Structure formats: structure tokens, C-alpha cells
Amino acid sequence: MTTSIDAGTNHATTNGRVPSLAVVDDDSGFAGYLKTFLTLRGYEARSYARGDELLAALQHGEPPDIVLLDVAMPGMDGLQTLKALKEARPALQVIMLSGRERAQTIVEAVRLGAADYVVKPDDPEGLGEIALDAAIKQAIERSRLVSEVTHLRRQLSDDKSYAFLGWGSSPAMQPVARLIDQVADSDVTVLVRGESGVGKELVARAIHQRSTRKQRPFVKVNCAALPAELLESELFGHEKGAFTGAASTRVGKFEQANSGTIFLDEIGEMKPALQAKLLHVLQDAEFTKLGSNTKITVDVRVVAATNRDLEEMMLRGNFREDLYYRLKVIEAYVPPLRERRGEIPQLTDFFIAKYAQRYNRPVTRLSNEVREGFLQYEWPGNVRELENMIKRFVILQDEQLVRRELSRSPSVPALPSAPLPARPVIDRDIDGDDETEIVAPGESGRRLADVARTAALTAERAVIADTLRQVQWNRRKAAVILGVSYKTLLNKIKETGLERR
């Protein structure tokens, strides 16, 4: 062995402790060399002469964070040991060691779940040691992420599912967590409010999981996903022949949610006529299917959510006042992600591990520069925007894509000092290949609420128009970038008077 061992400082820890590594090699000289190599870098190291020795040790003690496993060993060789290790501990990070590179062995090791494959370091310049050191650090990072996502999934599976967003450690979310604890075991109706993508559904699910109904159904209905006539059938069901296309009897969501919880997402998109029928259900706990006169009685807890200004909608006659007060027995406000920046690192790691497993991709860590950019970014699409950005990064394995998205942070123009003119304003793309018409609303008067609404519409039009131009009016792609549903974006385009010429 000609490589000299230089002591280095290891700053990596696993759950606040020094990472432990197991060396499996029948060559006692090389195993001793590796133990010294690892100890000088701050790791805890143990060595085993055979694979079955390590497997036996795993049955009686705490498993190591990383295993350095020799490929060529008598009896149970490295690949056989690797297979047994992954069957016993699927999340265990195993680095294969070999005296030389063999393509067939590398392919088989990766197929069996090896984290890496490193040629044994024996070069005088220490290049082999550098490669081994890098492989160990990457494996430790993957082990940390896997441990964190396992912990998060355990939290999701228990009755405190709101821990997923780190609410216990986020000052902005602590009032929401307390409110969930206070109201979960009652049957009062809860209205969850907040911007699109902040996690309103998670609040609804946390309320359900903390309630006495947690063993019963949790049924979600997106009120913006269907036109009014289909939404009524979705909610209350229909009899065969009730309308054209009703080929069979349908059980509605309220009936499916009987004895459980129904979550009415985007309740502000529901048409007034259907609001009246919903109000009747809230008051009397009964309804009739379309095409039927038979009353159905249900025991359902209702949690609704919206990102709309229901108070303004009431003033304009678009939302029933009596329904508003029926829904708003208890109100929970979920702050935007920009007010909960302390959650961003935890969410980032959670989504990386989640989608790496789902799409069979490596658990790749984002650079510190990008992570710092996450903390500075305004996140107009909130947690949903972060999740989608991480999903694309995991699938494409391209950090530059994330950097470009962060650089396109939408800016909000200055608020107007006077009412908007009634005439149309044409906003043309500077390169002349696209044209968007922004039709300004008429005089809105001098009431403060009107001035605020006009200013908000101006800001929304500018951001939506700019995004639509960037994606050549691909509205589905624009909805993803803006962090809203496709239906909400269509409503906003109509509301702000945007047209493509």
C-alpha cells in the first residue's frame, strides 16, 4: 500500500452524531488501512472479515450509516452480501470497493442498490483517497435525507400530520397548529383561508386526523374543477336518467363522506344557485339527489377553503351572506411561505427525497447557493411552487433550471395614484411577435375598497400578462408558474380582461 493517509476534518453528522461506517474486507491489512483512513477523518469505523459477520451484527445492534464492501471475498462475495444487506435494510448506503473497474460488476452492483462503486485507493498521489472520501460524503448526505424523509413520513402517518410543514417550529404557523388542536374534536365548520398553494388542504386533513372521525372517510371536492351542473351531481349524486348522459345512479361526495369529513376546496368558485343547496345541507344535514325526491340524511363535518375575498364577493352578490356565516364558524388563516421561510430547508429536503424515490432518481443535494436563493425568493406560488420546482429538479437533474426559475421572480408594479382610464390599453411585446390586450375596468369611484381592488387588479394583470407572454400563452404552463389552478387562471384572465390577439 503506497498511499499516505492525511488527516482531515469531517463536518458531516447524522442526526447530530458522528457517522458510523462498517468496512467488510477479508484483507486485514487493507481493512486496517481503511479504519485508520476513516478515523482520521472523524468517522466511527468497525471492520468485518466476511459479509455474514456484518449481517449477523445487524441483527443484534444498531446498523452503520455506511458500509464499505469489498467485491471479491471468499465464500459469500460482495455482490451476494450487498443483495442480503439491501433485503434486510433497503435504506442502507453501501459503497462497493474493488481492485479494478469491471463494467459488468459495476452494472450488477448498481442494479442491486449500491450507492457507489470505487476502485480501492492505492495510488501515490492520493487520487483514490479523494474519490473514496467524496463517495463517503455523498453517501452520508443521502443517508441523512433518507432518514429525514422517513421521519417526516412517520409524522404524516400519525394524528399530528401538520408536523409535515414544520408547524411546531414555525412561529407563523403555531397559531394554526393551536387552532387545529382546539377545534379538531368538535364538529364545527371551519373555513381555511390563504393564498393558493400554502397548504390549506393539509390543514383540513390535520383537523380530520385529530378528530373523532379520523377512522372515517376524508373526501375532497375541488369546486373549481367542474362546471356548476356537474359539480351539483358530484356533490349530491344523481339518479339514472336525471339528465342527458346519466346512464346510471351516482353516489355523491356528501353521501361518500357520511360520518366523516368533506373538504370543499376553492369554495369561492361555487355558483350562487348551488350555494343555496349547500346551505340547506349545512342547516338540515339532508339533501336530494338530482332526479330524485327522496331525502338523504348525512352526518358530515364540513371544512371549506378559499383564496378568494369572500367579503368582497358578498358585496358584489357573488357569494351568499348566510352561507358565508355558516362556513365561517371557525376561521383558520394559513400564512404564505414567504412568511414561513424557516420551513423552506425542511420542505426542500422532504420533496427531494420524496420524488427521488417516486421517480427512481438519485437523491441529489442542491448547492448552498441555490438553497440560499430559496430563502430570498418570494414564492408567489407558495409550497406548491416549491414542490413543483423540486419535482422538476429531481426528474431532470438540472440545477441550472432551478436557478433560471429563481431569477424570474415576478415583480409587482407600483400602485396607481389615480383611477384607471376606461379606454382599453394595449400592451405589446417588444419583439412584436405577440400582443396582449388589457381592457381596463371603468371608473370604480373613490371608496378605499375600490381603490385597493383596482390596485390589486392592476398588479395581477401585469404579472399574468408577463407570464403568458413568456410561455407563448400556454395557459396550463402559466398556471403552474403562477402557482394557481388552471381554472383559477382562466377566471383571472377573464376578470382582468386579458385577450390574445
C-alpha positions as CSV (number, residue, x, y, z in Angstrom):
1,M,0.0,0.0,0.0
2,T,1.7,3.2,-1.1
3,T,-0.9,5.8,-0.3
4,S,-0.2,8.1,2.6
5,I,-3.1,8.9,4.9
6,D,-3.6,12.6,5.6
7,A,-5.9,13.5,8.5
8,G,-8.8,15.7,7.5
9,T,-11.7,17.3,9.3
10,N,-15.1,15.7,8.8
11,H,-18.0,18.0,9.5
12,A,-20.7,15.6,8.4
13,T,-23.1,14.3,11.0
14,T,-26.1,12.1,11.0
15,N,-28.9,13.2,13.3
16,G,-26.4,15.2,15.4
17,R,-23.9,12.4,15.8
18,V,-20.7,11.2,14.2
19,P,-21.5,8.9,11.2
20,S,-20.5,5.2,11.6
21,L,-19.0,3.1,8.9
22,A,-18.5,-0.6,8.5
23,V,-15.6,-2.0,6.5
24,V,-16.1,-5.5,5.1
25,D,-12.9,-7.0,3.6
26,D,-11.1,-10.3,4.0
27,D,-7.7,-8.5,3.6
28,S,-6.9,-7.5,7.2
29,G,-4.1,-5.1,6.0
30,F,-6.4,-3.1,3.8
31,A,-9.2,-3.2,6.4
32,G,-6.8,-1.8,8.9
33,Y,-5.7,0.9,6.5
34,L,-9.4,1.9,5.9
35,K,-10.2,2.1,9.6
36,T,-7.2,4.5,10.1
37,F,-8.3,6.5,7.0
38,L,-11.9,6.8,8.4
39,T,-10.9,7.5,12.0
40,L,-8.5,10.3,11.0
41,R,-11.4,12.0,9.2
42,G,-13.7,11.9,12.2
43,Y,-15.8,8.8,11.5
44,E,-16.6,5.9,13.7
45,A,-15.3,2.7,12.0
46,R,-15.7,-1.0,12.5
47,S,-14.3,-3.8,10.4
48,Y,-15.6,-7.3,9.4
49,A,-13.7,-10.1,7.6
50,R,-16.8,-11.6,5.9
51,G,-20.2,-10.5,4.8
52,D,-22.0,-12.9,7.0
53,E,-20.3,-11.4,10.1
54,L,-21.8,-8.0,9.3
55,L,-25.2,-9.5,8.6
56,A,-25.1,-11.2,12.0
57,A,-24.0,-8.0,13.7
58,L,-27.0,-6.1,12.1
59,Q,-29.4,-8.5,13.9
60,H,-28.1,-7.6,17.3
61,G,-27.1,-4.0,17.1
62,E,-27.5,-0.6,15.6
63,P,-26.7,-0.6,11.8
64,P,-23.9,1.6,10.5
65,D,-24.7,4.6,8.3
66,I,-22.4,3.5,5.5
67,V,-20.9,0.1,4.5
68,L,-17.7,-0.1,2.5
69,L,-17.9,-3.6,0.9
70,D,-15.2,-5.4,-0.9
71,V,-16.4,-7.1,-4.1
72,A,-14.0,-10.1,-4.1
73,M,-14.3,-12.2,-0.9
74,P,-14.2,-15.9,-0.4
75,G,-17.5,-17.6,0.4
76,M,-20.2,-15.0,0.4
77,D,-18.8,-12.5,-2.1
78,G,-19.5,-8.7,-2.2
79,L,-22.5,-8.8,-4.5
80,Q,-24.2,-11.6,-2.5
81,T,-23.6,-9.6,0.7
82,L,-25.0,-6.5,-1.0
83,K,-28.2,-8.3,-2.0
84,A,-28.7,-9.6,1.5
85,L,-27.9,-6.2,3.1
86,K,-30.5,-4.4,0.8
87,E,-33.1,-7.0,1.6
88,A,-32.6,-6.6,5.3
89,R,-32.0,-2.8,5.3
90,P,-33.3,-1.2,2.0
91,A,-32.2,2.3,3.0
92,L,-28.6,1.3,4.0
93,Q,-26.0,3.1,1.9
94,V,-23.4,0.6,0.5
95,I,-20.2,1.6,-1.4
96,M,-18.6,-1.3,-3.3
97,L,-14.8,-1.5,-3.3
98,S,-12.8,-3.4,-5.9
99,G,-9.2,-3.7,-7.0
100,R,-10.1,-2.7,-10.6
101,E,-13.1,-1.4,-12.6
102,R,-15.2,-4.1,-14.2
103,A,-18.2,-2.8,-16.2
104,Q,-20.3,-5.9,-15.6
105,T,-19.7,-5.9,-11.9
106,I,-20.5,-2.1,-11.7
107,V,-23.8,-2.6,-13.5
108,E,-24.8,-5.5,-11.3
109,A,-23.8,-3.6,-8.1
110,V,-25.9,-0.6,-9.2
111,R,-28.8,-2.9,-10.0
112,L,-28.7,-4.4,-6.6
113,G,-28.8,-1.0,-5.0
114,A,-25.2,0.1,-4.4
115,A,-24.8,3.8,-3.7
116,D,-21.4,3.9,-5.4
117,Y,-18.5,1.8,-6.8
118,V,-15.0,2.9,-6.0
119,V,-11.7,1.4,-7.0
120,K,-9.5,0.7,-4.0
121,P,-7.2,3.6,-3.3
122,D,-3.5,2.6,-3.9
123,D,-2.1,5.5,-6.0
124,P,0.8,7.6,-4.6
125,E,-0.9,10.9,-5.4
126,G,-3.9,10.1,-3.2
127,L,-6.4,10.3,-6.1
128,G,-8.1,7.1,-5.0
129,E,-8.5,8.5,-1.5
130,I,-10.1,11.6,-2.9
131,A,-12.6,9.5,-4.8
132,L,-13.4,7.4,-1.7
133,D,-13.7,10.5,0.5
134,A,-16.2,12.1,-1.9
135,A,-18.2,8.9,-2.3
136,I,-18.5,8.6,1.5
137,K,-19.6,12.2,1.9
138,Q,-22.3,11.7,-0.8
139,A,-23.5,8.5,0.8
140,I,-23.7,10.2,4.2
141,E,-25.8,13.0,2.7
142,R,-28.1,10.5,1.1
143,S,-28.4,8.6,4.3
144,R,-29.3,11.9,6.1
145,L,-32.0,12.7,3.6
146,V,-33.5,9.2,3.7
147,S,-33.6,9.4,7.5
148,E,-35.3,12.8,7.3
149,V,-38.0,11.7,4.9
150,T,-38.6,8.5,6.9
151,H,-39.1,10.7,9.9
152,L,-41.5,13.0,8.0
153,R,-43.5,10.1,6.7
154,R,-43.9,8.8,10.2
155,Q,-45.2,12.2,11.2
156,L,-47.6,12.2,8.3
157,S,-48.9,8.8,9.3
158,D,-49.7,9.8,12.9
159,D,-52.5,12.1,14.0
160,K,-50.3,15.2,14.1
161,S,-49.9,15.3,10.3
162,Y,-49.5,19.1,10.4
163,A,-45.9,18.4,11.7
164,F,-45.1,17.8,8.0
165,L,-44.8,21.5,7.4
166,G,-42.7,22.1,10.5
167,W,-45.5,24.0,12.2
168,G,-44.2,23.2,15.6
169,S,-41.0,25.2,14.9
170,S,-42.5,27.9,12.6
171,P,-43.7,30.9,14.6
172,A,-46.1,31.9,11.8
173,M,-47.8,28.5,11.8
174,Q,-48.0,27.9,15.6
175,P,-51.4,29.7,15.8
176,V,-52.7,27.4,13.1
177,A,-51.4,24.3,15.0
178,R,-53.0,25.5,18.2
179,L,-56.3,26.2,16.4
180,I,-56.3,22.6,15.0
181,D,-55.8,21.2,18.4
182,Q,-58.7,23.3,19.8
183,V,-61.3,22.6,17.2
184,A,-60.4,19.1,15.9
185,D,-62.5,17.2,18.4
186,S,-65.6,19.3,17.8
187,D,-67.9,19.2,14.7
188,V,-67.9,22.9,13.9
189,T,-67.5,24.0,10.4
190,V,-64.0,25.5,9.6
191,L,-63.1,28.0,6.8
192,V,-59.4,27.8,5.9
193,R,-58.1,30.9,4.1
194,G,-54.8,31.7,2.5
195,E,-53.1,32.2,-0.8
196,S,-53.1,29.4,-3.4
197,G,-50.5,26.7,-2.6
198,V,-50.0,27.5,1.1
199,G,-51.2,24.1,2.3
200,K,-54.9,24.6,3.1
201,E,-55.7,21.0,2.3
202,L,-53.1,19.9,4.8
203,V,-54.8,21.9,7.5
204,A,-58.1,20.2,6.6
205,R,-56.5,16.8,6.7
206,A,-54.9,17.6,10.1
207,I,-58.3,18.6,11.5
208,H,-59.8,15.3,10.3
209,Q,-56.9,13.3,11.6
210,R,-57.1,14.9,15.1
211,S,-60.9,14.4,15.3
212,T,-63.0,11.5,16.4
213,R,-63.9,10.9,12.7
214,K,-60.3,10.0,11.8
215,Q,-61.2,6.4,11.1
216,R,-64.0,7.5,8.7
217,P,-63.7,8.9,5.2
218,F,-62.0,12.2,4.3
219,V,-63.5,13.3,0.9
220,K,-62.1,16.2,-1.1
221,V,-64.0,18.2,-3.7
222,N,-62.4,20.9,-5.9
223,C,-65.3,23.3,-6.5
224,A,-63.3,25.0,-9.3
225,A,-62.7,21.8,-11.3
226,L,-66.2,21.3,-12.7
227,P,-68.9,23.5,-14.2
228,A,-71.9,24.1,-11.9
229,E,-74.3,21.5,-13.3
230,L,-71.6,18.7,-13.0
231,L,-70.5,20.0,-9.6
232,E,-74.0,19.5,-8.2
233,S,-74.0,15.9,-9.4
234,E,-70.5,15.4,-7.9
235,L,-71.6,16.7,-4.5
236,F,-75.1,15.2,-4.2
237,G,-75.2,12.4,-6.8
238,H,-77.9,11.7,-9.4
239,E,-80.5,9.1,-10.4
240,K,-80.3,7.2,-13.6
241,G,-81.8,9.4,-16.4
242,A,-81.7,12.6,-14.3
243,F,-80.1,14.4,-17.3
244,T,-78.5,13.6,-20.6
245,G,-75.6,11.2,-20.1
246,A,-76.8,10.0,-16.7
247,A,-76.6,6.3,-17.6
248,S,-76.6,5.0,-14.0
249,T,-77.2,6.1,-10.5
250,R,-74.3,8.0,-8.9
251,V,-73.5,8.4,-5.2
252,G,-72.4,11.9,-4.4
253,K,-69.4,13.1,-2.3
254,F,-71.6,14.1,0.7
255,E,-73.0,10.5,0.8
256,Q,-69.5,9.1,0.5
257,A,-68.3,11.3,3.3
258,N,-71.1,10.2,5.7
259,S,-69.8,10.0,9.3
260,G,-66.5,11.6,8.1
261,T,-65.3,14.9,6.8
262,I,-65.8,16.6,3.4
263,F,-63.3,19.2,2.3
264,L,-64.7,21.8,-0.1
265,D,-61.7,23.3,-1.8
266,E,-62.0,26.7,-3.6
267,I,-65.5,27.2,-2.2
268,G,-65.4,30.8,-3.7
269,E,-65.8,29.3,-7.2
270,M,-69.2,27.8,-6.4
271,K,-72.1,29.4,-8.2
272,P,-74.8,31.1,-6.1
273,A,-77.6,28.6,-7.1
274,L,-75.5,25.7,-5.9
275,Q,-74.6,27.7,-2.7
276,A,-78.2,27.6,-1.7
277,K,-78.4,23.8,-1.8
278,L,-75.1,23.6,0.1
279,L,-76.6,26.0,2.7
280,H,-79.6,23.7,3.1
281,V,-77.3,20.7,3.7
282,L,-75.4,22.6,6.4
283,Q,-78.6,23.7,8.1
284,D,-80.6,20.5,7.9
285,A,-78.0,17.8,7.2
286,E,-80.1,16.4,4.4
287,F,-80.3,16.7,0.6
288,T,-81.8,15.1,-2.5
289,K,-80.0,13.6,-5.5
290,L,-80.6,15.1,-8.9
291,G,-83.7,13.5,-10.4
292,S,-85.0,12.2,-7.0
293,N,-87.4,13.4,-4.4
294,T,-86.1,11.1,-1.7
295,K,-84.3,12.9,1.1
296,I,-80.9,11.6,2.2
297,T,-79.7,12.4,5.7
298,V,-76.0,12.6,6.4
299,D,-73.6,13.2,9.3
300,V,-70.7,15.1,7.7
301,R,-68.3,17.6,9.1
302,V,-67.5,20.4,6.6
303,V,-64.2,22.1,6.1
304,A,-64.0,24.7,3.3
305,A,-61.1,26.6,1.9
306,T,-60.6,29.6,-0.4
307,N,-58.1,32.1,-1.6
308,R,-60.8,34.5,-2.7
309,D,-62.0,37.6,-0.9
310,L,-65.5,36.3,0.1
311,E,-66.4,39.6,1.8
312,E,-66.0,41.5,-1.4
313,M,-67.8,38.7,-3.3
314,M,-70.7,39.1,-0.9
315,L,-70.8,42.9,-1.6
316,R,-71.0,42.1,-5.3
317,G,-73.7,39.5,-4.9
318,N,-71.5,36.6,-5.9
319,F,-71.4,34.8,-2.5
320,R,-74.4,34.2,-0.2
321,E,-74.1,36.0,3.1
322,D,-75.9,33.3,5.0
323,L,-73.6,30.6,3.6
324,Y,-70.6,32.8,4.5
325,Y,-71.5,32.9,8.2
326,R,-72.4,29.2,8.2
327,L,-68.9,28.3,6.9
328,K,-67.1,30.8,9.0
329,V,-67.9,29.4,12.4
330,I,-64.1,29.0,12.9
331,E,-61.6,30.6,10.6
332,A,-58.0,29.5,10.1
333,Y,-55.6,31.6,8.1
334,V,-52.5,29.9,6.6
335,P,-49.7,32.5,6.0
336,P,-47.8,32.4,2.7
337,L,-44.4,30.6,2.5
338,R,-42.5,34.0,2.4
339,E,-43.7,34.5,6.0
340,R,-42.5,31.0,7.0
341,R,-39.1,30.9,5.5
342,G,-37.7,28.7,8.3
343,E,-39.7,25.8,6.8
344,I,-38.1,26.0,3.4
345,P,-34.9,23.9,4.1
346,Q,-37.0,21.1,5.7
347,L,-39.6,21.2,2.8
348,T,-36.8,21.2,0.2
349,D,-35.2,18.0,1.7
350,F,-38.6,16.3,2.1
351,F,-39.6,16.9,-1.6
352,I,-36.1,15.9,-2.9
353,A,-36.3,12.5,-1.1
354,K,-40.0,12.1,-1.9
355,Y,-39.6,12.5,-5.7
356,A,-36.2,10.8,-5.9
357,Q,-38.0,7.7,-4.6
358,R,-41.1,8.1,-6.7
359,Y,-39.2,8.6,-10.0
360,N,-36.2,6.4,-9.2
361,R,-33.7,9.2,-9.3
362,P,-30.6,9.7,-7.1
363,V,-31.0,11.9,-4.0
364,T,-29.1,14.9,-5.2
365,R,-28.4,17.8,-2.9
366,L,-28.9,21.3,-4.2
367,S,-25.9,23.7,-3.8
368,N,-25.7,26.0,-0.9
369,E,-26.1,28.9,-3.3
370,V,-29.4,27.7,-4.6
371,R,-30.6,26.9,-1.0
372,E,-29.8,30.5,0.0
373,G,-31.7,31.7,-3.1
374,F,-34.7,29.7,-1.8
375,L,-34.6,31.7,1.4
376,Q,-34.5,35.0,-0.6
377,Y,-37.2,34.1,-3.2
378,E,-40.7,35.4,-2.6
379,W,-42.5,32.2,-3.6
380,P,-45.7,33.6,-5.2
381,G,-46.9,30.0,-5.7
382,N,-46.0,29.1,-2.1
383,V,-45.4,25.5,-1.1
384,R,-46.9,24.2,-4.3
385,E,-44.4,26.2,-6.3
386,L,-41.5,24.9,-4.2
387,E,-42.8,21.3,-4.6
388,N,-43.1,21.6,-8.4
389,M,-39.7,23.2,-8.7
390,I,-38.1,20.4,-6.7
391,K,-40.0,17.8,-8.7
392,R,-38.6,19.2,-12.0
393,F,-35.1,19.3,-10.5
394,V,-35.3,15.7,-9.3
395,I,-36.6,14.4,-12.7
396,L,-34.2,16.4,-14.9
397,Q,-31.2,16.5,-12.5
398,D,-30.5,20.1,-13.7
399,E,-29.8,22.7,-11.1
400,Q,-29.5,25.4,-13.8
401,L,-33.2,25.0,-14.4
402,V,-33.8,25.9,-10.7
403,R,-31.5,28.9,-11.0
404,R,-33.4,30.2,-14.0
405,E,-36.7,29.8,-12.3
406,L,-35.5,31.7,-9.3
407,S,-34.2,34.5,-11.5
408,R,-37.7,35.0,-12.9
409,S,-39.2,36.3,-9.6
410,P,-42.3,38.2,-10.5
411,S,-42.2,41.9,-9.6
412,V,-45.3,43.9,-8.6
413,P,-45.6,47.3,-10.3
414,A,-46.2,50.4,-8.3
415,L,-49.8,51.1,-7.2
416,P,-51.6,53.7,-9.4
417,S,-52.3,57.1,-7.8
418,A,-55.5,57.7,-9.8
419,P,-58.4,55.6,-11.1
420,L,-57.6,53.6,-14.3
421,P,-58.9,55.1,-17.6
422,A,-62.0,53.5,-19.1
423,R,-60.4,53.1,-22.6
424,P,-58.5,49.8,-23.5
425,V,-54.8,49.8,-23.0
426,I,-52.7,47.8,-25.5
427,D,-49.6,46.1,-24.0
428,R,-47.4,44.9,-26.9
429,D,-44.4,42.6,-26.7
430,I,-41.2,44.5,-27.5
431,D,-40.2,42.0,-30.2
432,G,-43.6,42.3,-31.9
433,D,-44.3,38.6,-32.1
434,D,-47.1,38.6,-29.6
435,E,-49.8,41.1,-28.5
436,T,-51.9,41.1,-25.3
437,E,-54.8,43.4,-24.9
438,I,-55.5,44.6,-21.3
439,V,-59.0,46.0,-21.1
440,A,-59.1,48.4,-18.1
441,P,-62.3,48.5,-15.9
442,G,-64.4,51.6,-15.8
443,E,-64.4,54.2,-13.1
444,S,-64.6,52.5,-9.7
445,G,-65.4,55.5,-7.6
446,R,-63.3,56.8,-4.7
447,R,-64.1,54.3,-2.0
448,L,-61.0,52.9,-0.3
449,A,-62.1,49.3,-1.0
450,D,-62.5,50.1,-4.7
451,V,-59.0,51.8,-4.9
452,A,-57.4,48.7,-3.2
453,R,-59.3,46.4,-5.6
454,T,-58.2,48.4,-8.6
455,A,-54.6,48.4,-7.5
456,A,-54.8,44.6,-6.9
457,L,-56.2,44.0,-10.4
458,T,-53.5,46.2,-11.9
459,A,-50.8,44.1,-10.3
460,E,-52.5,40.8,-11.2
461,R,-52.9,41.8,-14.8
462,A,-49.2,42.8,-15.1
463,V,-47.9,39.6,-13.6
464,I,-50.4,37.3,-15.5
465,A,-49.7,39.1,-18.9
466,D,-45.9,38.9,-18.4
467,T,-46.1,35.2,-17.6
468,L,-48.5,34.4,-20.5
469,R,-46.1,36.1,-22.9
470,Q,-43.1,34.1,-21.5
471,V,-44.9,30.8,-22.2
472,Q,-46.5,31.9,-25.5
473,W,-49.9,31.8,-24.0
474,N,-49.7,28.2,-22.8
475,R,-52.2,28.7,-20.0
476,R,-51.6,25.4,-18.3
477,K,-47.9,26.1,-18.1
478,A,-48.6,29.6,-16.9
479,A,-50.9,28.3,-14.1
480,V,-48.0,26.1,-12.8
481,I,-45.6,29.0,-12.8
482,L,-48.1,31.3,-11.1
483,G,-49.0,28.6,-8.5
484,V,-52.7,28.6,-9.2
485,S,-55.1,26.0,-10.6
486,Y,-55.9,26.1,-14.3
487,K,-59.5,27.0,-13.6
488,T,-58.4,29.9,-11.4
489,L,-56.1,31.2,-14.0
490,L,-58.9,31.2,-16.6
491,N,-61.1,33.1,-14.2
492,K,-58.3,35.6,-13.6
493,I,-57.8,36.1,-17.4
494,K,-61.4,36.8,-17.8
495,E,-61.7,39.0,-14.7
496,T,-58.7,41.2,-15.7
497,G,-59.7,41.5,-19.3
498,L,-56.7,39.8,-20.9
499,E,-57.0,38.8,-24.5
500,R,-54.6,37.4,-27.0
501,R,-54.6,39.0,-30.4
